[in-house]
Amino acid sequence: MLKNGKPLYEITRKLMKFAAYISIAVVVFNLVLLCANVFMRYIFDSPIKGTSEIVTMMMAWVAYMGMAYTLLNGKHMQLEALYEKLQGKAKHIASFLIYLLATILFLFFVKASFDVFWQSWTIKEESVASVTVYVFIGKLGTFVGWVLLAVQATLMTVYSALGVVNPEKYEAIGAFTEIPDEKALEQLLNDEVMNRASENGEDKLKESEKGGDQA
């Protein structure tokens, strides 16, 4: 745990959030560039050269820079049906295995994406377009994205290992869901029934008052 009481894996939140903002900024940049290209093409019959190639290359930054922040917030697709049935130390062990396997997988992709980027950088790979567009810029975004994912998954693996050693002190992680549980669903249904009953009572009261006025 950190001094502020937050879990260990939260230490990277500012960094991962900044990376997510980069993804958003690239989306905005692509949108502005595409709109400007359409405007220049149809108004002045002079499209911006290389627009398609630039937008395609920058999509790597859109796709990968926000993945670690998504992992930190537990928003990736997950199957928590079995995990949520576990309790105590067993839940920590499952969490540890999940993030350990994820870390190994991410490290593999870090190595693979770096090799691809370095090869592209070495030859100064360019896209076949009317203007010079360096492809290695997009491949750099892929590499950085996998590095951030590996760092975040490693921290979550370490935190889960601490939970295995001391399950009373650390809250298990692994599956995050916004789907309400059975108690929450029951409460929602009860609230809905009460609201309906209240609305019906108000309608009947209004009808009786209206009938009284007419009489």
Solvent accessible surface area in square Angstrom, and as a share of the most:
residue,aa,sasa,rsa
1,M,93,0.42
2,L,45,0.22
3,K,217,0.92
4,N,103,0.53
5,G,45,0.43
6,K,101,0.43
7,P,32,0.20
8,L,41,0.20
9,Y,15,0.06
10,E,32,0.14
11,I,108,0.55
12,T,14,0.08
13,R,65,0.24
14,K,177,0.75
15,L,91,0.46
16,M,0,0.00
17,K,83,0.35
18,F,124,0.52
19,A,2,0.02
20,A,14,0.11
21,Y,121,0.46
22,I,48,0.24
23,S,12,0.08
24,I,99,0.50
25,A,60,0.46
26,V,12,0.07
27,V,70,0.40
28,V,80,0.46
29,F,98,0.41
30,N,8,0.04
31,L,107,0.53
32,V,91,0.52
33,L,25,0.12
34,L,74,0.37
35,C,75,0.45
36,A,35,0.27
37,N,17,0.09
38,V,79,0.46
39,F,113,0.47
40,M,62,0.28
41,R,109,0.40
42,Y,168,0.64
43,I,108,0.55
44,F,122,0.51
45,D,124,0.64
46,S,56,0.36
47,P,52,0.33
48,I,62,0.32
49,K,135,0.57
50,G,8,0.08
51,T,6,0.04
52,S,75,0.48
53,E,51,0.23
54,I,43,0.22
55,V,20,0.11
56,T,95,0.55
57,M,27,0.12
58,M,32,0.14
59,M,93,0.42
60,A,21,0.16
61,W,36,0.13
62,V,32,0.18
63,A,58,0.45
64,Y,55,0.21
65,M,6,0.03
66,G,16,0.16
67,M,42,0.19
68,A,1,0.00
69,Y,53,0.20
70,T,39,0.23
71,L,21,0.11
72,L,4,0.02
73,N,42,0.22
74,G,8,0.07
75,K,115,0.49
76,H,69,0.31
77,M,191,0.85
78,Q,52,0.23
79,L,170,0.85
80,E,36,0.16
81,A,75,0.58
82,L,145,0.72
83,Y,16,0.06
84,E,73,0.33
85,K,156,0.66
86,L,63,0.31
87,Q,135,0.60
88,G,47,0.46
89,K,106,0.45
90,A,47,0.37
91,K,42,0.18
92,H,7,0.03
93,I,75,0.38
94,A,22,0.17
95,S,1,0.00
96,F,54,0.23
97,L,90,0.45
98,I,78,0.39
99,Y,8,0.03
100,L,62,0.31
101,L,120,0.60
102,A,21,0.17
103,T,12,0.07
104,I,99,0.50
105,L,93,0.46
106,F,26,0.11
107,L,96,0.48
108,F,130,0.54
109,F,70,0.29
110,V,28,0.16
111,K,125,0.53
112,A,40,0.31
113,S,12,0.08
114,F,78,0.33
115,D,65,0.34
116,V,75,0.43
117,F,23,0.09
118,W,134,0.47
119,Q,123,0.55
120,S,2,0.02
121,W,98,0.34
122,T,85,0.50
123,I,115,0.58
124,K,90,0.38
125,E,52,0.24
126,E,91,0.41
127,S,32,0.20
128,V,151,0.87
129,A,37,0.29
130,S,84,0.54
131,V,53,0.31
132,T,81,0.47
133,V,7,0.04
134,Y,83,0.32
135,V,35,0.20
136,F,24,0.10
137,I,65,0.33
138,G,5,0.05
139,K,54,0.23
140,L,59,0.30
141,G,0,0.00
142,T,30,0.17
143,F,41,0.17
144,V,41,0.23
145,G,0,0.00
146,W,36,0.13
147,V,48,0.27
148,L,18,0.09
149,L,4,0.02
150,A,5,0.04
151,V,62,0.35
152,Q,0,0.00
153,A,0,0.00
154,T,57,0.33
155,L,35,0.17
156,M,0,0.00
157,T,13,0.08
158,V,66,0.38
159,Y,3,0.01
160,S,1,0.01
161,A,34,0.27
162,L,67,0.33
163,G,0,0.00
164,V,33,0.19
165,V,126,0.73
166,N,58,0.30
167,P,34,0.21
168,E,154,0.69
169,K,123,0.52
170,Y,21,0.08
171,E,141,0.63
172,A,25,0.19
173,I,12,0.06
174,G,6,0.06
175,A,19,0.14
176,F,75,0.31
177,T,64,0.37
178,E,149,0.67
179,I,130,0.66
180,P,52,0.33
181,D,93,0.48
182,E,145,0.65
183,K,166,0.71
184,A,39,0.30
185,L,87,0.43
186,E,101,0.45
187,Q,99,0.44
188,L,101,0.50
189,L,118,0.59
190,N,73,0.38
191,D,59,0.31
192,E,78,0.35
193,V,96,0.55
194,M,131,0.59
195,N,83,0.42
196,R,147,0.54
197,A,57,0.45
198,S,61,0.39
199,E,100,0.45
200,N,84,0.43
201,G,39,0.38
202,E,96,0.43
203,D,74,0.38
204,K,142,0.60
205,L,105,0.52
206,K,132,0.56
207,E,120,0.54
208,S,69,0.44
209,E,96,0.43
210,K,129,0.55
211,G,36,0.35
212,G,51,0.49
213,D,124,0.64
214,Q,140,0.62
215,A,122,0.94
